[in-house]
Amino acid sequence: MKRSRMTLAILLLVNVLLMQGVTSTAQTGPNISTVTNESIRPFQVHFPQEQLNGLRQRIQATRWPAQETVNDASQGVQLATMQKLAKYWSTDYDWRKVEARLNALPQFITTIDGVDIHFIHVRSRYPNALPIIITHGWPGSVIEQMKIIGPLTDPVAYGGKAEDAFDVVIPSLPGHGFSGKPTTTGWEPVHIAKAWIELMRRLGYKKYVAQGGDWGNAVSEIMALMAPPELLGIHTNMPATVPADISKALASGTVPPDLSADELNAYKQLGFFYSKGLGYAQEMGLRPQTLYGIGDSPIGLAAWMLDHDDLSYKLIASVFDGKTEGLTRDDILDNITLYWLTNTAVTSARLYWETFQLPKAGFFDPRGVKIPVAVSVFPDEIYAAPKNWAEKAYAKLIYYQKHDKGGHFAAWEQPLLLTEDLRAAFKSLR
């Protein structure tokens, strides 16, 4: 499991600057530039039909490469999978359905530090609902969390109790989805965390919790390090818990002795990801503007997004082979089509570049979060964090749940499991 220095650099992202920058922010409050217009404006989605027609024409005009020379995905996203996706996307897929679902939800725009921030905001009808801000990652979007809105805001309709209710806020990351595209540098996870704290202030919330995986975990943990008094705790489905001795062993390719079964599994998962699963992160972290191809070709974009991690790709490939566990074909294409129509392939990639400019520390290294933390572990995540690692990483671990199914996109793939975890995790903080 030896890794090159370049590969090691791929996940050496955020910790040092986060710890340095967060300390002063916790004392002085978020460093958001003064905004004269704090208005919150209603938002609706509607793309002209000619854009949808143009998308279909581009898919049908795809120039396909030669088939891979292996019988597996070791060379990348397989031709057969992409051709099945393309056929459905260009003939049967209907974007207007997800557009209608989005427009059935209260959506808004507010300008923070010069960038328009789009967010879904659904208040529960039940009194004393706990506000929660949920952050997606890449290649996700607000579509990733749409399935958990109903169960969180209306728990009684989904087998819960009225006292389990949440008010739900789901923002689009800057440069992603319907949020604005930053025209200057500096929108990295620390800046986003400050913006989310400002967003919750504008919404009038005096207490709330935060949740996320992927970039959503980074943003939520940074919010926790900033520790605004309104933030009661966080929940993560991709925790940062890897002990220093494990990181050192991964760098040298030496398997530590006496690992438990869960620790050995996590070690092997991390070793595979570091050695074979980071091609997309390397390019986006180093040269995001070079990715003109995924901005110009919908099939190029789709393949790039599918190749995020090995187990998610296998799940998606199986969906286009007719299986339906976790996701449907429409689920997958809803998210890809959103990236295409909003032209955010390259602007979303810049979040990696922005983060790679920071002093380096491991993305999965513990950050020293002091406020309450809840953890959900799904077996097909990039790595399944063992409970003892989580206990060491989080001084106030209030909840830990290990599931027997689910992967990287937990809210999207297993919404009811994640909803149950959020209800249980935050019960003590209400």
C-alpha positions in Angstrom: 0.0 0.0 0.0 2.9 2.4 -0.6 1.9 5.8 -1.8 3.7 8.5 -3.6 4.2 11.9 -2.1 1.7 13.3 -4.7 -0.9 10.8 -3.6 -0.3 11.6 0.0 -0.9 15.2 -0.8 -4.3 14.6 -2.2 -6.0 14.2 1.2 -3.7 16.5 3.1 -6.2 19.2 3.1 -7.4 21.3 6.0 -6.5 20.7 9.7 -3.6 23.1 10.5 -5.2 26.2 9.1 -8.6 25.2 10.4 -7.3 24.9 13.9 -5.4 28.2 13.6 -8.1 30.2 11.9 -10.9 28.8 14.0 -9.4 29.7 17.4 -9.6 33.5 16.7 -13.0 33.2 15.0 -14.5 31.5 18.1 -13.5 34.6 20.1 -14.5 37.3 17.6 -17.4 35.8 15.7 -17.5 34.9 12.0 -15.4 37.2 9.8 -18.1 37.9 7.2 -17.8 41.2 5.3 -20.5 43.7 6.1 -23.5 43.1 3.8 -25.9 45.9 3.4 -28.6 43.7 1.9 -29.4 40.8 4.2 -32.7 40.1 2.5 -33.9 36.6 2.0 -35.6 36.2 -1.4 -37.9 33.4 -2.6 -36.4 31.2 -5.4 -37.9 28.9 -8.0 -36.3 26.6 -10.5 -37.2 26.6 -14.2 -34.9 26.0 -17.1 -36.0 26.8 -20.6 -37.0 23.9 -22.8 -34.3 24.7 -25.3 -31.6 23.9 -22.6 -33.2 20.5 -22.0 -33.4 19.9 -25.8 -29.8 20.9 -26.1 -28.8 18.5 -23.4 -30.5 15.6 -25.1 -28.9 16.5 -28.4 -25.4 16.6 -26.8 -25.9 13.2 -25.2 -27.1 11.7 -28.5 -24.0 13.2 -30.3 -21.5 11.7 -27.9 -18.3 10.4 -29.5 -17.7 7.2 -27.6 -14.2 6.0 -26.8 -13.1 2.4 -27.4 -14.2 -0.1 -24.8 -11.9 -0.7 -21.8 -9.5 -3.7 -22.2 -10.3 -5.3 -18.9 -13.4 -7.0 -17.6 -13.8 -4.7 -14.5 -13.7 -1.0 -13.5 -10.0 -0.9 -12.9 -9.5 1.4 -15.9 -12.4 3.6 -14.9 -16.1 4.0 -15.5 -17.1 1.2 -18.0 -18.4 1.9 -21.4 -21.4 -0.4 -21.0 -22.5 1.5 -17.9 -22.2 4.9 -19.6 -24.1 3.8 -22.7 -27.0 2.5 -20.6 -27.0 5.8 -18.7 -26.9 7.8 -21.9 -29.7 5.8 -23.5 -32.0 6.4 -20.6 -30.9 10.1 -20.1 -31.6 11.0 -23.8 -34.9 9.1 -24.2 -36.9 8.5 -21.0 -35.5 10.8 -18.3 -37.7 13.8 -17.3 -36.0 16.7 -15.6 -39.3 18.5 -15.1 -40.3 15.9 -12.4 -37.4 16.9 -10.1 -37.9 20.5 -10.9 -41.5 20.2 -9.7 -40.3 18.5 -6.5 -37.8 21.3 -5.9 -40.4 24.0 -6.5 -42.8 22.3 -4.0 -40.3 23.2 -1.3 -39.6 26.6 0.1 -36.4 27.8 -1.5 -34.6 31.1 -1.0 -31.5 33.1 -1.9 -29.6 35.4 0.4 -26.3 37.2 -0.3 -23.4 36.5 2.1 -20.0 38.1 1.5 -20.9 38.9 -2.1 -22.1 35.5 -3.1 -25.7 34.4 -3.5 -26.4 31.4 -1.3 -29.3 29.2 -2.3 -31.0 27.1 0.4 -34.1 25.0 1.0 -35.8 26.0 4.3 -38.7 23.8 5.6 -40.2 24.6 8.9 -41.9 21.9 10.8 -45.6 22.3 11.8 -44.7 20.9 15.2 -43.8 23.3 18.1 -40.3 23.2 19.5 -38.8 21.7 16.3 -35.0 21.6 16.4 -33.3 23.6 13.6 -30.7 21.7 11.6 -28.4 22.8 8.8 -27.4 20.0 6.5 -24.5 20.4 4.1 -23.9 18.3 0.9 -20.6 17.4 -0.6 -19.2 16.7 -4.0 -20.5 15.3 -6.3 -23.7 15.9 -4.4 -26.2 18.7 -4.2 -29.4 19.6 -2.3 -31.0 16.8 -4.2 -28.9 14.5 -2.1 -30.9 15.5 1.0 -34.4 15.9 -0.4 -35.5 12.4 0.8 -34.9 13.3 4.5 -36.9 16.5 4.5 -40.3 14.9 5.0 -39.2 12.5 7.8 -37.3 15.2 9.7 -40.0 17.9 9.4 -43.1 15.7 9.7 -41.9 12.7 11.9 -45.4 11.5 12.8 -46.0 10.7 9.1 -42.9 8.6 9.0 -43.1 6.6 12.2 -41.7 9.1 14.6 -43.1 11.3 17.3 -43.9 15.0 17.2 -41.1 15.7 19.6 -38.6 14.4 17.0 -39.4 17.2 14.6 -36.7 19.4 13.0 -36.8 22.6 11.0 -34.5 21.9 8.0 -32.1 24.2 6.3 -30.2 22.8 3.3 -27.9 25.3 1.5 -26.1 24.8 -1.8 -22.3 25.2 -1.5 -20.9 28.2 -3.3 -20.1 27.3 -6.8 -22.5 24.4 -6.6 -26.2 24.1 -7.7 -28.2 27.2 -7.5 -25.8 29.2 -5.3 -23.7 31.9 -6.9 -20.3 31.2 -8.5 -17.5 33.0 -6.5 -15.5 35.4 -8.7 -12.7 35.7 -6.3 -10.6 33.1 -4.3 -11.1 32.3 -0.7 -14.3 30.2 -0.6 -12.8 27.2 1.2 -14.4 25.3 4.1 -13.6 27.8 6.8 -15.2 30.6 4.9 -18.3 28.4 4.1 -18.6 27.5 7.8 -18.7 31.2 8.7 -21.3 31.8 6.0 -23.5 29.0 7.4 -23.3 30.5 10.9 -24.3 33.9 9.4 -27.2 32.2 7.4 -28.6 30.6 10.6 -28.3 34.0 12.3 -30.3 35.6 9.5 -33.0 33.0 9.9 -33.3 33.9 13.5 -32.3 30.6 15.1 -31.1 30.9 18.7 -30.1 27.2 18.8 -29.5 24.6 16.1 -27.5 21.5 15.1 -25.5 20.8 12.0 -25.0 17.6 9.8 -23.0 16.6 6.9 -20.8 14.1 5.1 -18.0 14.6 2.6 -17.4 18.4 2.4 -20.5 18.6 4.6 -18.5 16.9 7.4 -15.6 19.3 7.0 -17.9 22.4 7.1 -19.9 21.0 10.1 -16.7 20.1 12.1 -15.3 23.6 11.4 -18.5 25.1 12.6 -18.0 23.0 15.7 -14.5 24.3 16.2 -15.8 27.9 15.9 -18.3 26.9 18.5 -20.9 29.7 18.2 -23.1 29.4 21.3 -26.2 28.6 19.1 -24.6 25.4 17.8 -25.6 22.6 20.2 -23.9 19.7 18.4 -23.1 18.1 15.1 -23.8 14.8 13.3 -21.5 13.3 10.7 -21.7 10.3 8.4 -18.1 10.7 7.3 -16.2 11.4 10.5 -12.6 12.5 10.8 -11.2 9.9 13.3 -8.1 8.3 11.9 -5.4 8.1 14.7 -1.9 9.4 14.0 -0.3 6.0 14.2 -2.8 4.6 11.6 -2.0 7.5 9.3 1.7 6.9 9.8 1.3 3.2 9.0 -0.8 4.0 5.9 2.0 6.2 4.7 4.6 3.5 5.1 2.4 0.6 3.9 2.9 -1.2 7.2 -0.1 -2.9 8.7 -0.1 -2.3 12.5 -0.3 -5.4 14.7 -3.2 -6.2 16.9 -5.9 -4.3 15.0 -9.4 -5.3 15.7 -11.6 -6.5 12.9 -13.2 -3.1 12.5 -9.9 -1.3 12.6 -8.3 -3.7 10.0 -11.3 -3.1 7.7 -11.0 0.7 8.0 -7.2 0.4 7.4 -7.8 -1.6 4.2 -10.5 0.8 3.0 -8.3 3.8 3.6 -5.3 2.1 1.9 -7.4 1.3 -1.2 -8.8 4.9 -1.4 -5.5 6.6 -1.0 -3.7 4.4 -3.5 -6.5 4.1 -6.2 -9.4 6.3 -5.4 -8.1 9.9 -5.7 -7.7 10.7 -9.4 -10.7 13.1 -9.4 -9.4 14.9 -6.3 -5.9 15.3 -7.6 -7.1 17.0 -10.8 -9.7 19.2 -9.1 -7.3 20.1 -6.4 -4.4 21.0 -8.7 -5.9 22.1 -12.0 -9.7 22.6 -11.8 -9.9 25.1 -14.7 -8.5 22.5 -17.1 -11.7 20.5 -16.8 -13.4 22.1 -19.8 -14.3 18.7 -21.1 -16.8 18.0 -18.3 -18.3 21.4 -18.7 -18.8 20.8 -22.4 -19.8 17.1 -22.5 -22.7 15.8 -20.4 -21.4 12.3 -20.8 -18.0 13.5 -19.7 -19.5 15.1 -16.7 -21.6 12.1 -15.8 -18.6 9.7 -16.0 -16.5 12.1 -13.9 -19.2 12.3 -11.2 -19.7 8.5 -11.2 -16.0 7.9 -10.5 -16.0 9.3 -7.0 -15.4 6.2 -5.0 -15.3 2.5 -5.8 -18.4 1.3 -3.9 -20.6 4.2 -4.9 -19.7 3.5 -8.5 -20.5 -0.2 -8.1 -23.9 0.8 -6.6 -24.7 3.2 -9.5 -23.5 0.7 -12.2 -25.9 -1.9 -10.6 -28.8 0.6 -10.8 -28.3 0.9 -14.6 -28.2 -2.9 -14.7 -31.7 -3.0 -13.2 -31.2 -3.1 -9.5 -32.8 -0.5 -7.2 -31.1 -0.8 -3.8 -30.5 2.7 -2.4 -30.8 4.7 -5.6 -32.8 4.8 -8.9 -31.8 5.9 -12.3 -33.7 9.1 -11.9 -32.0 9.8 -8.6 -28.6 9.6 -10.3 -29.6 11.7 -13.3 -31.4 14.3 -11.2 -28.1 15.2 -9.6 -26.0 15.0 -12.7 -28.5 17.1 -14.7 -28.5 19.7 -11.9 -24.7 20.1 -12.3 -25.1 20.3 -16.1 -28.0 22.9 -16.2 -26.3 25.1 -13.6 -22.9 24.8 -15.4 -21.2 24.1 -12.1 -18.8 21.3 -13.2 -15.7 23.5 -13.0 -16.9 26.0 -10.3 -17.7 23.1 -7.9 -14.2 21.6 -8.6 -12.6 24.8 -7.3 -13.5 23.9 -3.7 -10.8 21.3 -3.9 -8.3 23.8 -5.3 -9.2 26.3 -2.6 -8.6 23.7 0.1 -5.4 22.5 -1.4 -4.0 26.0 -0.9 -4.3 25.6 2.9 -1.4 24.3 5.1 -1.6 20.5 4.8 -3.1 18.1 7.3 -5.0 14.9 6.8 -8.7 15.2 5.8 -9.5 12.3 8.2 -7.3 13.5 11.0 -9.2 14.3 14.2 -9.7 18.1 14.6 -10.2 18.3 18.3 -14.0 19.1 18.3 -15.1 19.8 21.8 -18.9 20.1 21.4 -21.3 17.1 21.3 -20.8 14.9 18.2 -22.9 12.1 16.8 -21.6 9.6 14.3 -23.3 7.2 11.8 -21.2 4.6 10.1 -22.2 3.1 6.8 -20.2 0.1 5.6 -19.6 1.3 2.0 -18.4 4.7 3.0 -14.8 5.6 2.0 -13.9 4.1 5.4 -16.1 2.8 8.2 -14.9 4.5 11.3 -14.5 2.1 14.3 -16.2 3.1 17.5 -13.0 3.3 19.5 -11.5 5.7 16.9 -14.6 7.9 17.2 -14.4 7.9 20.9 -10.8 9.1 20.8 -11.5 11.7 18.1 -14.6 13.4 19.7 -14.4 14.4 23.4 -18.2 14.4 23.6 -19.3 11.5 21.5 -23.0 11.4 22.3 -24.1 8.8 19.7 -22.5 6.1 17.5 -24.5 3.8 15.2 -23.0 1.3 12.8 -25.2 0.2 10.0 -25.1 -2.9 7.8 -25.9 -1.2 4.5 -25.4 2.2 2.9 -22.5 4.1 1.5 -21.1 7.6 0.9 -24.4 9.4 0.0 -26.2 8.3 3.2 -29.1 10.8 3.0 -29.7 9.8 -0.6 -29.2 6.1 -0.4 -30.6 5.3 3.1 -32.7 8.2 4.1 -34.8 6.5 6.8 -31.7 5.0 8.5 -30.1 8.4 8.6 -33.3 10.1 9.8 -33.6 7.6 12.7 -30.1 8.3 13.7 -30.7 12.1 13.7 -33.7 11.7 15.8 -31.9 9.6 18.4 -28.6 11.5 18.2 -30.0 14.9 19.1 -32.7 13.9 21.5 -30.6 14.8 24.5 -29.8 18.3 23.0 -33.3 19.5 22.6 
